[in-house]
Amino acid sequence: MVSKLQPKTENCFVSLYVNNKRCLVMYNREYLAFEPELTTTKTLLANNNDRVTIKLSDMMAVWICSCRIRRHKQRSHRSSIPLSCNCIENELKLQTQSSLSSSSITTSSTMVTKNRHESMINPSKKQPPFMVRIYYTIYDLPSRNKNGGFRLELLTLSTHDDDQHRQRQSSSSSASASMTIQSISSNNNNNDDDDDDIAIHRETQLLTEIAYSIRTKLESFDRPKRLLLFINPYGGNKKGIQIFENKIKPILNISCIRSNVIITEHANQAKEILLAETTDLNDYDGIICIGGDGMFGEVLNGVLIRTQRENQINYGNIDAMLKKPALKLGIVPAGSTDAVVYATCGHKDPIHSIISIVLGRTINIDVGAVHNRDEEQLIRYTASFMGYGFFGDTIRESERIRWMGTKRYDWAGVKKFLKHRLYSGEIKICLEPNDGSPKDYNPCGINCSTCQQAGIKSRETLSADDSPACISIRGRFLAINSAIVSGRCHMSKYGMSPMAHVGNGCADLILVSKCSRFQYLRYLFSVAFHTKSPFEFDFIDSYRVREFEFNPIVEPTHKRKGYMFEKSIDCDFFDTFEECDYGYESAINDEINIDRVSKNSYKSNIQRQKQSNRKKRCILSSSVWNCDGEIVNDPAIHVKIHCQLIELYAPGFDVGRLLANGNIRQ
Ligand SMILES: Nc1ncnc2c1ncn2[C@@H]1O[C@H](COP(=O)(O)OP(=O)(O)OP(=O)(O)O)[C@@H](O)[C@H]1O
């Protein structure tokens, strides 16, 4: 019987004892090896004589294995032989929930015990075959006692089909298993070295009891039990469904997480479903999207708006205190840019993301509320990047050529780079000295102290010292970029603002003013390859802001509503507003002087210039905002950052790994 079972606290290493001997641990070797604590584990695994210990909190699930062991005379012999085992059997039920979507699948898993040589599970003939095969790799060590003690070191379990398994085996033996079980057998009570060994337990009941105990402990952790999943089948390389079937579903099943899967049929469907009153979200612990930043934006907006409505909060008002949703969100990357995943996980790997979800690892991230400047209306919520000018024009162009796939961004970017268009505008920002600057060397990573302090502060009342200073900047800009997260992605080594924090309650605002094409190219290179710090150029200004407002400067006779300049000078943004043109003298020299001029003289001034200079007329038009890869047509906006408004399933950015890739320039 189980004499001592000690999965102590969440932070302790797993030490399970049967008759005072450790007997069984299980974890995801391939992917958890990315975690810093387990880097050494990977090394240990290479050495047959070493033991592997892992944190209980790193365990995804417990499976039961009972084994017949074949002894090998040869020392340190390795073989791959199938053994009888107990395994998880999955039940898949097809449920059509017309209220949600026509393609809604519910999966559930139950643990059963069966003795088989190899277990293949094909839950339903109607479903595409989902197989779980179990493979064992045995490291047979020399027996150390007369009674023929033996030790079973490693059992590898693969959730892939035969071909995939063989491919993985041949490509890299260390990466052959997606799951690893260590089971130590052989007992030699007379041998002092054998402290960690145990007697082999063939009795299923005993192992069931052990597994049950571990599972009970794991269930007490704050991990999701039921998830709502949205898949965008058209995001990125259109591999959303494939990623779900091949990588996500098996891990959800292993971890006994029930999921409701909705494959979207059109843009905005996820948001509509989340906002529909008929959709009951109470059953879920979290909402996961399989897609890119745009798809995550849909889910984010749906969940946030729903939460505010349920709590009768007037979210149209920019100053409203927003309520944090109870539901946690998660992203499995299947888009083109996936900037939020890069910033919160460190890389773009669907399996790594789903493991964070399964283990219930979360971080709190900031959200920007984008409001219409004139009408006090919410336009949308954003969690990563906003860009006006160059990036606004690029996204507008790229949407027209979506058929080009992910290459569309490169093509549109080159086109807009050659145009090299300047846009006039006035930006009003709030600066708080304690927030620091985007230029400060302070990378945001796992357990980031800056974000932790900001989280505590945002819950407390702000003191008088915290009241921000507000300034106004007018000029002509090639681009105005706002980064809530660093913006790191496959196109940019460290992102637009490498030191941006995911939860400091601020956005990094980067203003690119007038410069030559060559200079701008150098700047874009520095963002993409980090050849030098992107903030070193004299035409770049950067600010860390909690709030900002932008008004384009366009001709007052412009037909479209809300873009007339006289509205923007009648500003009510902050009472304590200081006007400031610093750093922009050269840029505003040929700018129309609009300060405190009468409406008529301003009009005639503009018209004079319009007739005399065609180029200037171009300057006086406006761009659009690129908001998380989506177009916001209204250029006059007000953005407020809400500190840590969302709890996201993610492990946090491993700064150590980032620094190992090369220095981030200050
Ligand atoms: N079934 C669908 N058909 C067409 N569009 C969809 C569908 N489902 C979602 N969308 C929309 O597709 C847009 C882009 O999706 P997504 O963000 O997943 O991919 P992406 O744009 O390639 O990646 P990224 O945003 O990371 O660059 C989203 O704005 C979303 O609203």
The ligand as a MOL file (V3000), in Angstrom:
LIG
                    3D

  0  0  0     0  0            999 V3000
M  V30 BEGIN CTAB
M  V30 COUNTS 31 33 0 0 0
M  V30 BEGIN ATOM
M  V30 1 N -13.4840 32.5700 -40.4450 0
M  V30 2 C -12.9410 33.7580 -40.7060 0
M  V30 3 N -12.9250 34.2540 -41.9580 0
M  V30 4 C -12.3370 35.4290 -42.2400 0
M  V30 5 N -11.7580 36.2200 -41.3090 0
M  V30 6 C -11.7460 35.7800 -40.0460 0
M  V30 7 C -12.3330 34.5320 -39.6780 0
M  V30 8 N -12.1550 34.3570 -38.3540 0
M  V30 9 C -11.5140 35.4630 -37.9120 0
M  V30 10 N -11.2700 36.3160 -38.9100 0
M  V30 11 C -10.5820 37.6270 -38.8640 0
M  V30 12 O -9.2850 37.4900 -39.4450 0
M  V30 13 C -8.4810 38.5360 -38.9570 0
M  V30 14 C -7.0350 38.1370 -38.9400 0
M  V30 15 O -6.8940 37.0040 -38.1460 0
M  V30 16 P -5.5900 36.6320 -37.3160 0
M  V30 17 O -5.1790 37.7350 -36.4440 0
M  V30 18 O -5.9220 35.3310 -36.6590 0
M  V30 19 O -4.4850 36.3480 -38.4260 0
M  V30 20 P -3.3550 37.2820 -39.0240 0
M  V30 21 O -3.8770 38.6180 -39.3380 0
M  V30 22 O -2.7600 36.5090 -40.1590 0
M  V30 23 O -2.2760 37.3260 -37.8440 0
M  V30 24 P -1.6600 38.5930 -37.0380 0
M  V30 25 O -2.8230 39.4100 -36.5670 0
M  V30 26 O -0.8950 37.9810 -35.8990 0
M  V30 27 O -0.7800 39.3070 -38.0030 0
M  V30 28 C -9.0160 38.8700 -37.5890 0
M  V30 29 O -9.2540 40.2360 -37.5080 0
M  V30 30 C -10.3290 38.1170 -37.4730 0
M  V30 31 O -11.3760 39.0040 -37.1250 0
M  V30 END ATOM
M  V30 BEGIN BOND
M  V30 1 1 1 2
M  V30 2 1 2 3
M  V30 3 2 2 7
M  V30 4 2 3 4
M  V30 5 1 4 5
M  V30 6 2 5 6
M  V30 7 1 6 7
M  V30 8 1 6 10
M  V30 9 1 7 8
M  V30 10 2 8 9
M  V30 11 1 9 10
M  V30 12 1 10 11
M  V30 13 1 11 12
M  V30 14 1 11 30
M  V30 15 1 12 13
M  V30 16 1 13 14
M  V30 17 1 13 28
M  V30 18 1 14 15
M  V30 19 1 15 16
M  V30 20 2 16 17
M  V30 21 1 16 18
M  V30 22 1 16 19
M  V30 23 1 19 20
M  V30 24 2 20 21
M  V30 25 1 20 22
M  V30 26 1 20 23
M  V30 27 1 23 24
M  V30 28 2 24 25
M  V30 29 1 24 26
M  V30 30 1 24 27
M  V30 31 1 28 29
M  V30 32 1 28 30
M  V30 33 1 30 31
M  V30 END BOND
M  V30 END CTAB
M  END
